[in-house]
Amino acid sequence: MGDGTDRLRLPLLTAGQAQKEVTHNEALLLLDLLVQASVQSAGLTSPPATPQLGQCWVVGRGAIGAWQGQDDAIAGWRAAGWRFAPAMEGLTLWVTTKGRSVRFTAGQWTVALEVSALRVGGRQVVGAQQPAIAPPSGGVNPDIQARQTISAIVSALSAHGLISN
């Protein structure tokens, strides 16, 4: 058995270990950083001047000061100082100041919910923006223009998969 759990790298207790509470508390601190995780922001390269207990950040690349050498890690402020948890593939965090998620994928943090299409039940329901639909402009026979505009709206809704053809 290694020094910690395989996925979250939580420290494990060993038989006959003295001061087991230290190891146990360290595991709890890591869980506090990683479970249902949220951060103040992602990409800062220097620690904030006045962090509050429990606040966390994603450390930017080329970090300095107390964060030096912790690129991409999650930095959490505790009563005893900074605690770091390394980023791991697939880890998703909520960035409170941006109101969106970031995910660690292929060695970098990226916006997690930025998509080019939305699929429901395997069918695309929202995709790339379609061209504008010209509003009816009057004329001799407004009924024809209204029908053309409604037809264009129905075509756009159909193209997005929001209604069937």
KEZADO-953813 format. One record per atom (N, C-alpha, C): residue number from 1; x, y, z; atom name. Coordinates in nm, 3 decimals, padded with zeros to 5 digits. Layout:
% residues N
ATOM   num        px        py        pz   atome
ATOM   NUM         X         Y         Z      CA
...
This chain:
% residues 165
ATOM   num        px        py        pz   atome
ATOM     1    00.085   -00.118    00.000       N
ATOM     1    00.000    00.000    00.000      CA
ATOM     1    00.089    00.123    00.000       C
ATOM     2    00.053    00.226   -00.080       N
ATOM     2    00.133    00.347   -00.093      CA
ATOM     2    00.113    00.442    00.024       C
ATOM     3    00.159    00.564    00.004       N
ATOM     3    00.149    00.667    00.107      CA
ATOM     3    00.011    00.728    00.119       C
ATOM     4   -00.074    00.705    00.019       N
ATOM     4   -00.207    00.765    00.022      CA
ATOM     4   -00.301    00.693   -00.071       C
ATOM     5   -00.424    00.741   -00.073       N
ATOM     5   -00.524    00.680   -00.161      CA
ATOM     5   -00.485    00.706   -00.306       C
ATOM     6   -00.533    00.619   -00.394       N
ATOM     6   -00.492    00.626   -00.534      CA
ATOM     6   -00.542    00.751   -00.606       C
ATOM     7   -00.665    00.792   -00.580       N
ATOM     7   -00.723    00.902   -00.658      CA
ATOM     7   -00.701    01.039   -00.594       C
ATOM     8   -00.743    01.057   -00.472       N
ATOM     8   -00.733    01.190   -00.408      CA
ATOM     8   -00.605    01.208   -00.327       C
ATOM     9   -00.523    01.103   -00.320       N
ATOM     9   -00.396    01.108   -00.247      CA
ATOM     9   -00.415    01.145   -00.100       C
ATOM    10   -00.523    01.094   -00.041       N
ATOM    10   -00.547    01.118    00.101      CA
ATOM    10   -00.451    01.031    00.183       C
ATOM    11   -00.391    01.086    00.287       N
ATOM    11   -00.299    01.005    00.367      CA
ATOM    11   -00.373    00.893    00.439       C
ATOM    12   -00.306    00.779    00.449       N
ATOM    12   -00.365    00.661    00.512      CA
ATOM    12   -00.304    00.638    00.650       C
ATOM    13   -00.384    00.586    00.740       N
ATOM    13   -00.335    00.547    00.872      CA
ATOM    13   -00.261    00.414    00.857       C
ATOM    14   -00.160    00.393    00.938       N
ATOM    14   -00.088    00.266    00.937      CA
ATOM    14   -00.100    00.200    01.073       C
ATOM    15   -00.087    00.069    01.074       N
ATOM    15   -00.096   -00.006    01.201      CA
ATOM    15    00.015    00.040    01.295       C
ATOM    16   -00.020    00.064    01.418       N
ATOM    16    00.076    00.103    01.519      CA
ATOM    16    00.125    00.246    01.506       C
ATOM    17    00.063    00.325    01.422       N
ATOM    17    00.106    00.463    01.400      CA
ATOM    17    00.074    00.549    01.522       C
ATOM    18    00.171    00.629    01.564       N
ATOM    18    00.147    00.724    01.672      CA
ATOM    18    00.083    00.849    01.613       C
ATOM    19    00.009    00.920    01.692       N
ATOM    19   -00.056    01.045    01.652      CA
ATOM    19   -00.138    01.029    01.524       C
ATOM    20   -00.225    00.931    01.522       N
ATOM    20   -00.310    00.906    01.405      CA
ATOM    20   -00.398    01.026    01.372       C
ATOM    21   -00.427    01.107    01.472       N
ATOM    21   -00.514    01.222    01.447      CA
ATOM    21   -00.451    01.320    01.349       C
ATOM    22   -00.319    01.328    01.343       N
ATOM    22   -00.251    01.418    01.250      CA
ATOM    22   -00.279    01.372    01.107       C
ATOM    23   -00.263    01.244    01.081       N
ATOM    23   -00.288    01.189    00.947      CA
ATOM    23   -00.435    01.202    00.912       C
ATOM    24   -00.521    01.170    01.007       N
ATOM    24   -00.665    01.180    00.984      CA
ATOM    24   -00.706    01.325    00.953       C
ATOM    25   -00.656    01.419    01.030       N
ATOM    25   -00.689    01.560    01.009      CA
ATOM    25   -00.638    01.609    00.874       C
ATOM    26   -00.520    01.563    00.833       N
ATOM    26   -00.466    01.600    00.702      CA
ATOM    26   -00.558    01.551    00.591       C
ATOM    27   -00.610    01.430    00.604       N
ATOM    27   -00.703    01.377    00.505      CA
ATOM    27   -00.831    01.460    00.502       C
ATOM    28   -00.881    01.500    00.618       N
ATOM    28   -01.001    01.583    00.623      CA
ATOM    28   -00.978    01.720    00.557       C
ATOM    29   -00.861    01.778    00.576       N
ATOM    29   -00.830    01.906    00.514      CA
ATOM    29   -00.829    01.894    00.361       C
ATOM    30   -00.773    01.785    00.310       N
ATOM    30   -00.772    01.763    00.165      CA
ATOM    30   -00.914    01.743    00.113       C
ATOM    31   -00.995    01.667    00.186       N
ATOM    31   -01.134    01.649    00.144      CA
ATOM    31   -01.208    01.782    00.143       C
ATOM    32   -01.180    01.866    00.241       N
ATOM    32   -01.245    01.997    00.248      CA
ATOM    32   -01.211    02.083    00.127       C
ATOM    33   -01.091    02.066    00.073       N
ATOM    33   -01.052    02.141   -00.048      CA
ATOM    33   -01.117    02.085   -00.174       C
ATOM    34   -01.135    01.953   -00.181       N
ATOM    34   -01.168    01.888   -00.308      CA
ATOM    34   -01.313    01.845   -00.326       C
ATOM    35   -01.387    01.822   -00.218       N
ATOM    35   -01.524    01.774   -00.232      CA
ATOM    35   -01.619    01.892   -00.246       C
ATOM    36   -01.701    01.891   -00.351       N
ATOM    36   -01.792    02.003   -00.382      CA
ATOM    36   -01.712    02.133   -00.384       C
ATOM    37   -01.600    02.130   -00.453       N
ATOM    37   -01.503    02.239   -00.449      CA
ATOM    37   -01.549    02.364   -00.522       C
ATOM    38   -01.520    02.477   -00.461       N
ATOM    38   -01.538    02.606   -00.526      CA
ATOM    38   -01.418    02.691   -00.493       C
ATOM    39   -01.383    02.778   -00.587       N
ATOM    39   -01.268    02.866   -00.571      CA
ATOM    39   -01.312    03.010   -00.596       C
ATOM    40   -01.236    03.103   -00.542       N
ATOM    40   -01.266    03.244   -00.563      CA
ATOM    40   -01.235    03.284   -00.707       C
ATOM    41   -01.121    03.236   -00.758       N
ATOM    41   -01.084    03.262   -00.897      CA
ATOM    41   -00.980    03.160   -00.940       C
ATOM    42   -00.954    03.158   -01.069       N
ATOM    42   -00.855    03.066   -01.125      CA
ATOM    42   -00.751    03.145   -01.201       C
ATOM    43   -00.625    03.112   -01.180       N
ATOM    43   -00.518    03.173   -01.258      CA
ATOM    43   -00.436    03.280   -01.187       C
ATOM    44   -00.466    03.310   -01.061       N
ATOM    44   -00.382    03.408   -00.989      CA
ATOM    44   -00.242    03.350   -00.972       C
ATOM    45   -00.142    03.435   -00.980       N
ATOM    45   -00.005    03.388   -00.963      CA
ATOM    45    00.056    03.429   -00.829       C
ATOM    46   -00.016    03.509   -00.753       N
ATOM    46    00.033    03.544   -00.619      CA
ATOM    46   -00.084    03.537   -00.521       C
ATOM    47   -00.057    03.496   -00.399       N
ATOM    47   -00.163    03.482   -00.300      CA
ATOM    47   -00.230    03.615   -00.269       C
ATOM    48   -00.360    03.613   -00.241       N
ATOM    48   -00.428    03.737   -00.200      CA
ATOM    48   -00.373    03.785   -00.066       C
ATOM    49   -00.381    03.915   -00.045       N
ATOM    49   -00.325    03.975    00.076      CA
ATOM    49   -00.401    03.937    00.202       C
ATOM    50   -00.534    03.927    00.193       N
ATOM    50   -00.614    03.899    00.312      CA
ATOM    50   -00.715    03.787    00.287       C
ATOM    51   -00.668    03.665    00.270       N
ATOM    51   -00.763    03.555    00.247      CA
ATOM    51   -00.845    03.526    00.372       C
ATOM    52   -00.966    03.478    00.351       N
ATOM    52   -01.052    03.437    00.462      CA
ATOM    52   -01.041    03.286    00.481       C
ATOM    53   -01.060    03.241    00.602       N
ATOM    53   -01.054    03.097    00.628      CA
ATOM    53   -01.149    03.021    00.537       C
ATOM    54   -01.099    02.916    00.474       N
ATOM    54   -01.180    02.832    00.388      CA
ATOM    54   -01.184    02.875    00.243       C
ATOM    55   -01.136    02.995    00.211       N
ATOM    55   -01.136    03.037    00.072      CA
ATOM    55   -01.027    02.964   -00.005       C
ATOM    56   -01.056    02.939   -00.135       N
ATOM    56   -00.963    02.864   -00.219      CA
ATOM    56   -00.945    02.935   -00.353       C
ATOM    57   -00.833    02.904   -00.420       N
ATOM    57   -00.800    02.958   -00.551      CA
ATOM    57   -00.732    02.850   -00.633       C
ATOM    58   -00.741    02.862   -00.765       N
ATOM    58   -00.658    02.780   -00.853      CA
ATOM    58   -00.532    02.862   -00.880       C
ATOM    59   -00.418    02.804   -00.849       N
ATOM    59   -00.291    02.874   -00.865      CA
ATOM    59   -00.254    02.879   -01.013       C
ATOM    60   -00.222    02.999   -01.060       N
ATOM    60   -00.180    03.018   -01.199      CA
ATOM    60   -00.038    02.970   -01.222       C
ATOM    61   -00.002    02.958   -01.348       N
ATOM    61    00.133    02.913   -01.384      CA
ATOM    61    00.233    03.027   -01.361       C
ATOM    62    00.350    02.989   -01.309       N
ATOM    62    00.452    03.089   -01.278      CA
ATOM    62    00.425    03.160   -01.147       C
ATOM    63    00.361    03.090   -01.054       N
ATOM    63    00.323    03.151   -00.926      CA
ATOM    63    00.445    03.194   -00.846       C
ATOM    64    00.424    03.295   -00.763       N
ATOM    64    00.532    03.350   -00.680      CA
ATOM    64    00.490    03.348   -00.533       C
ATOM    65    00.584    03.386   -00.447       N
ATOM    65    00.556    03.395   -00.304      CA
ATOM    65    00.522    03.259   -00.246       C
ATOM    66    00.425    03.256   -00.157       N
ATOM    66    00.385    03.132   -00.088      CA
ATOM    66    00.328    03.029   -00.185       C
ATOM    67    00.293    03.071   -00.305       N
ATOM    67    00.237    02.979   -00.405      CA
ATOM    67    00.342    02.926   -00.503       C
ATOM    68    00.465    02.970   -00.491       N
ATOM    68    00.569    02.929   -00.585      CA
ATOM    68    00.581    02.776   -00.588       C
ATOM    69    00.589    02.721   -00.708       N
ATOM    69    00.601    02.576   -00.724      CA
ATOM    69    00.470    02.501   -00.714       C
ATOM    70    00.358    02.572   -00.704       N
ATOM    70    00.227    02.508   -00.689      CA
ATOM    70    00.137    02.533   -00.810       C
ATOM    71    00.196    02.553   -00.928       N
ATOM    71    00.118    02.581   -01.049      CA
ATOM    71    00.005    02.481   -01.067       C
ATOM    72   -00.113    02.532   -01.098       N
ATOM    72   -00.235    02.454   -01.125      CA
ATOM    72   -00.298    02.389   -01.002       C
ATOM    73   -00.234    02.397   -00.887       N
ATOM    73   -00.289    02.336   -00.765      CA
ATOM    73   -00.406    02.419   -00.711       C
ATOM    74   -00.484    02.359   -00.625       N
ATOM    74   -00.588    02.430   -00.552      CA
ATOM    74   -00.526    02.475   -00.421       C
ATOM    75   -00.527    02.605   -00.397       N
ATOM    75   -00.469    02.662   -00.275      CA
ATOM    75   -00.583    02.701   -00.181       C
ATOM    76   -00.582    02.646   -00.062       N
ATOM    76   -00.684    02.678    00.038      CA
ATOM    76   -00.620    02.744    00.159       C
ATOM    77   -00.683    02.850    00.208       N
ATOM    77   -00.632    02.921    00.325      CA
ATOM    77   -00.690    02.857    00.450       C
ATOM    78   -00.604    02.818    00.541       N
ATOM    78   -00.641    02.756    00.668      CA
ATOM    78   -00.578    02.837    00.781       C
ATOM    79   -00.619    02.811    00.903       N
ATOM    79   -00.564    02.883    01.018      CA
ATOM    79   -00.412    02.866    01.026       C
ATOM    80   -00.361    02.752    00.982       N
ATOM    80   -00.217    02.726    00.987      CA
ATOM    80   -00.144    02.772    00.861       C
ATOM    81   -00.213    02.835    00.768       N
ATOM    81   -00.149    02.883    00.645      CA
ATOM    81   -00.207    02.815    00.522       C
ATOM    82   -00.133    02.818    00.414       N
ATOM    82   -00.179    02.764    00.287      CA
ATOM    82   -00.170    02.611    00.285       C
ATOM    83   -00.272    02.549    00.229       N
ATOM    83   -00.273    02.404    00.206      CA
ATOM    83   -00.300    02.386    00.058       C
ATOM    84   -00.227    02.297   -00.007       N
ATOM    84   -00.239    02.278   -00.152      CA
ATOM    84   -00.283    02.136   -00.184       C
ATOM    85   -00.367    02.127   -00.286       N
ATOM    85   -00.407    01.997   -00.341      CA
ATOM    85   -00.374    02.001   -00.489       C
ATOM    86   -00.300    01.902   -00.538       N
ATOM    86   -00.263    01.905   -00.680      CA
ATOM    86   -00.384    01.885   -00.770       C
ATOM    87   -00.379    01.946   -00.887       N
ATOM    87   -00.485    01.925   -00.986      CA
ATOM    87   -00.475    01.783   -01.038       C
ATOM    88   -00.591    01.726   -01.072       N
ATOM    88   -00.592    01.592   -01.130      CA
ATOM    88   -00.689    01.590   -01.247       C
ATOM    89   -00.662    01.506   -01.343       N
ATOM    89   -00.742    01.497   -01.464      CA
ATOM    89   -00.891    01.482   -01.432       C
ATOM    90   -00.972    01.570   -01.489       N
ATOM    90   -01.117    01.564   -01.473      CA
ATOM    90   -01.172    01.641   -01.354       C
ATOM    91   -01.085    01.693   -01.268       N
ATOM    91   -01.133    01.769   -01.151      CA
ATOM    91   -01.207    01.893   -01.199       C
ATOM    92   -01.328    01.914   -01.147       N
ATOM    92   -01.410    02.028   -01.184      CA
ATOM    92   -01.435    02.114   -01.061       C
ATOM    93   -01.420    02.244   -01.075       N
ATOM    93   -01.437    02.340   -00.966      CA
ATOM    93   -01.533    02.450   -01.009       C
ATOM    94   -01.607    02.503   -00.914       N
ATOM    94   -01.694    02.617   -00.939      CA
ATOM    94   -01.615    02.744   -00.906       C
ATOM    95   -01.609    02.839   -00.999       N
ATOM    95   -01.541    02.967   -00.977      CA
ATOM    95   -01.649    03.068   -00.938       C
ATOM    96   -01.653    03.105   -00.812       N
ATOM    96   -01.763    03.186   -00.760      CA
ATOM    96   -01.769    03.324   -00.824       C
ATOM    97   -01.655    03.386   -00.852       N
ATOM    97   -01.656    03.521   -00.909      CA
ATOM    97   -01.699    03.524   -01.055       C
ATOM    98   -01.689    03.411   -01.124       N
ATOM    98   -01.727    03.404   -01.265      CA
ATOM    98   -01.862    03.336   -01.287       C
ATOM    99   -01.911    03.264   -01.186       N
ATOM    99   -02.038    03.195   -01.200      CA
ATOM    99   -02.034    03.083   -01.304       C
ATOM   100   -01.921    03.014   -01.311       N
ATOM   100   -01.906    02.903   -01.406      CA
ATOM   100   -01.804    02.803   -01.352       C
ATOM   101   -01.799    02.688   -01.417       N
ATOM   101   -01.707    02.583   -01.376      CA
ATOM   101   -01.583    02.582   -01.463       C
ATOM   102   -01.473    02.534   -01.403       N
ATOM   102   -01.351    02.506   -01.478      CA
ATOM   102   -01.315    02.361   -01.454       C
ATOM   103   -01.250    02.299   -01.553       N
ATOM   103   -01.213    02.158   -01.542      CA
ATOM   103   -01.066    02.143   -01.580       C
ATOM   104   -00.996    02.055   -01.506       N
ATOM   104   -00.856    02.027   -01.537      CA
ATOM   104   -00.853    01.911   -01.637       C
ATOM   105   -00.816    01.942   -01.761       N
ATOM   105   -00.814    01.844   -01.868      CA
ATOM   105   -00.689    01.862   -01.951       C
ATOM   106   -00.623    01.751   -01.982       N
ATOM   106   -00.502    01.752   -02.065      CA
ATOM   106   -00.398    01.850   -02.011       C
ATOM   107   -00.384    01.854   -01.878       N
ATOM   107   -00.280    01.935   -01.816      CA
ATOM   107   -00.307    02.082   -01.802       C
ATOM   108   -00.434    02.124   -01.822       N
ATOM   108   -00.464    02.267   -01.804      CA
ATOM   108   -00.607    02.287   -01.759       C
ATOM   109   -00.631    02.401   -01.697       N
ATOM   109   -00.765    02.440   -01.653      CA
ATOM   109   -00.835    02.508   -01.770       C
ATOM   110   -00.957    02.463   -01.801       N
ATOM   110   -01.037    02.525   -01.907      CA
ATOM   110   -01.179    02.543   -01.857       C
ATOM   111   -01.251    02.634   -01.921       N
ATOM   111   -01.392    02.653   -01.887      CA
ATOM   111   -01.465    02.523   -01.916       C
ATOM   112   -01.542    02.474   -01.819       N
ATOM   112   -01.602    02.341   -01.830      CA
ATOM   112   -01.731    02.338   -01.908       C
ATOM   113   -01.805    02.446   -01.912       N
ATOM   113   -01.938    02.442   -01.972      CA
ATOM   113   -01.950    02.523   -02.101       C
ATOM   114   -01.841    02.554   -02.163       N
ATOM   114   -01.847    02.626   -02.290      CA
ATOM   114   -01.860    02.522   -02.400       C
ATOM   115   -01.973    02.521   -02.468       N
ATOM   115   -01.999    02.418   -02.568      CA
ATOM   115   -02.040    02.481   -02.701       C
ATOM   116   -02.020    02.406   -02.807       N
ATOM   116   -02.061    02.454   -02.938      CA
ATOM   116   -02.199    02.402   -02.976       C
ATOM   117   -02.247    02.301   -02.906       N
ATOM   117   -02.379    02.246   -02.934      CA
ATOM   117   -02.431    02.179   -02.807       C
ATOM   118   -02.562    02.175   -02.794       N
ATOM   118   -02.625    02.108   -02.681      CA
ATOM   118   -02.709    01.993   -02.735       C
ATOM   119   -02.687    01.876   -02.680       N
ATOM   119   -02.760    01.757   -02.725      CA
ATOM   119   -02.846    01.704   -02.611       C
ATOM   120   -02.969    01.668   -02.645       N
ATOM   120   -03.061    01.607   -02.550      CA
ATOM   120   -03.106    01.476   -02.613       C
ATOM   121   -03.083    01.367   -02.541       N
ATOM   121   -03.120    01.237   -02.595      CA
ATOM   121   -03.049    01.205   -02.725       C
ATOM   122   -02.926    01.254   -02.742       N
ATOM   122   -02.849    01.229   -02.862      CA
ATOM   122   -02.884    01.320   -02.979       C
ATOM   123   -02.985    01.403   -02.964       N
ATOM   123   -03.026    01.493   -03.073      CA
ATOM   123   -02.984    01.635   -03.039       C
ATOM   124   -02.919    01.701   -03.135       N
ATOM   124   -02.878    01.839   -03.114      CA
ATOM   124   -03.001    01.928   -03.105       C
ATOM   125   -03.011    02.007   -02.997       N
ATOM   125   -03.123    02.099   -02.981      CA
ATOM   125   -03.080    02.245   -02.989       C
ATOM   126   -02.953    02.273   -02.968       N
ATOM   126   -02.901    02.408   -02.984      CA
ATOM   126   -02.764    02.396   -03.048       C
ATOM   127   -02.739    02.478   -03.147       N
ATOM   127   -02.611    02.474   -03.217      CA
ATOM   127   -02.565    02.614   -03.249       C
ATOM   128   -02.490    02.624   -03.356       N
ATOM   128   -02.435    02.753   -03.398      CA
ATOM   128   -02.549    02.851   -03.430       C
ATOM   129   -02.523    02.978   -03.407       N
ATOM   129   -02.624    03.081   -03.433      CA
ATOM   129   -02.658    03.085   -03.582       C
ATOM   130   -02.785    03.091   -03.610       N
ATOM   130   -02.834    03.098   -03.748      CA
ATOM   130   -02.839    03.244   -03.792       C
ATOM   131   -02.851    03.269   -03.923       N
ATOM   131   -02.860    03.407   -03.971      CA
ATOM   131   -02.986    03.476   -03.918       C
ATOM   132   -02.982    03.607   -03.914       N
ATOM   132   -03.097    03.685   -03.867      CA
ATOM   132   -03.217    03.665   -03.959       C
ATOM   133   -03.335    03.679   -03.901       N
ATOM   133   -03.460    03.669   -03.977      CA
ATOM   133   -03.513    03.811   -03.993       C
ATOM   134   -03.535    03.851   -04.116       N
ATOM   134   -03.584    03.987   -04.142      CA
ATOM   134   -03.729    03.998   -04.096       C
ATOM   135   -03.761    04.106   -04.026       N
ATOM   135   -03.901    04.124   -03.984      CA
ATOM   135   -03.988    04.164   -04.103       C
ATOM   136   -04.118    04.138   -04.095       N
ATOM   136   -04.207    04.182   -04.203      CA
ATOM   136   -04.197    04.334   -04.215       C
ATOM   137   -04.205    04.384   -04.337       N
ATOM   137   -04.189    04.528   -04.356      CA
ATOM   137   -04.310    04.594   -04.421       C
ATOM   138   -04.421    04.527   -04.419       N
ATOM   138   -04.540    04.586   -04.480      CA
ATOM   138   -04.546    04.551   -04.627       C
ATOM   139   -04.597    04.642   -04.708       N
ATOM   139   -04.604    04.616   -04.852      CA
ATOM   139   -04.746    04.595   -04.896       C
ATOM   140   -04.759    04.553   -05.019       N
ATOM   140   -04.892    04.537   -05.077      CA
ATOM   140   -04.965    04.417   -05.019       C
ATOM   141   -04.891    04.314   -04.996       N
ATOM   141   -04.955    04.193   -04.946      CA
ATOM   141   -04.883    04.146   -04.819       C
ATOM   142   -04.916    04.206   -04.701       N
ATOM   142   -04.847    04.171   -04.577      CA
ATOM   142   -04.865    04.025   -04.538       C
ATOM   143   -04.968    03.959   -04.584       N
ATOM   143   -04.990    03.819   -04.549      CA
ATOM   143   -04.875    03.733   -04.603       C
ATOM   144   -04.827    03.760   -04.722       N
ATOM   144   -04.716    03.683   -04.781      CA
ATOM   144   -04.589    03.707   -04.699       C
ATOM   145   -04.561    03.832   -04.663       N
ATOM   145   -04.442    03.861   -04.583      CA
ATOM   145   -04.451    03.796   -04.445       C
ATOM   146   -04.566    03.801   -04.384       N
ATOM   146   -04.584    03.738   -04.254      CA
ATOM   146   -04.560    03.588   -04.264       C
ATOM   147   -04.614    03.527   -04.367       N
ATOM   147   -04.593    03.383   -04.386      CA
ATOM   147   -04.445    03.351   -04.407       C
ATOM   148   -04.375    03.434   -04.483       N
ATOM   148   -04.232    03.411   -04.507      CA
ATOM   148   -04.153    03.423   -04.376       C
ATOM   149   -04.186    03.522   -04.295       N
ATOM   149   -04.117    03.541   -04.167      CA
ATOM   149   -04.145    03.425   -04.072       C
ATOM   150   -04.269    03.385   -04.062       N
ATOM   150   -04.305    03.272   -03.976      CA
ATOM   150   -04.234    03.146   -04.026       C
ATOM   151   -04.229    03.127   -04.156       N
ATOM   151   -04.160    03.012   -04.214      CA
ATOM   151   -04.012    03.014   -04.177       C
ATOM   152   -03.949    03.132   -04.181       N
ATOM   152   -03.808    03.144   -04.144      CA
ATOM   152   -03.787    03.111   -03.996       C
ATOM   153   -03.879    03.154   -03.911       N
ATOM   153   -03.870    03.124   -03.767      CA
ATOM   153   -03.882    02.973   -03.745       C
ATOM   154   -03.979    02.911   -03.810       N
ATOM   154   -03.998    02.766   -03.797      CA
ATOM   154   -03.874    02.693   -03.847       C
ATOM   155   -03.815    02.738   -03.956       N
ATOM   155   -03.693    02.675   -04.009      CA
ATOM   155   -03.578    02.686   -03.909       C
ATOM   156   -03.564    02.804   -03.845       N
ATOM   156   -03.458    02.823   -03.746      CA
ATOM   156   -03.480    02.732   -03.625       C
ATOM   157   -03.602    02.724   -03.577       N
ATOM   157   -03.632    02.636   -03.464      CA
ATOM   157   -03.605    02.491   -03.500       C
ATOM   158   -03.639    02.453   -03.621       N
ATOM   158   -03.613    02.318   -03.668      CA
ATOM   158   -03.463    02.292   -03.681       C
ATOM   159   -03.389    02.389   -03.734       N
ATOM   159   -03.244    02.374   -03.749      CA
ATOM   159   -03.176    02.354   -03.614       C
ATOM   160   -03.232    02.415   -03.510       N
ATOM   160   -03.177    02.399   -03.374      CA
ATOM   160   -03.229    02.273   -03.306       C
ATOM   161   -03.318    02.201   -03.373       N
ATOM   161   -03.369    02.080   -03.313      CA
ATOM   161   -03.473    02.102   -03.206       C
ATOM   162   -03.522    02.225   -03.194       N
ATOM   162   -03.619    02.256   -03.090      CA
ATOM   162   -03.760    02.211   -03.129       C
ATOM   163   -03.784    02.197   -03.259       N
ATOM   163   -03.909    02.139   -03.308      CA
ATOM   163   -03.873    02.042   -03.421       C
ATOM   164   -03.957    01.946   -03.445       N
ATOM   164   -03.927    01.851   -03.553      CA
ATOM   164   -03.967    01.912   -03.686       C
ATOM   165   -03.911    01.856   -03.793       N
ATOM   165   -03.939    01.909   -03.927      CA
ATOM   165   -04.078    01.873   -03.969       C
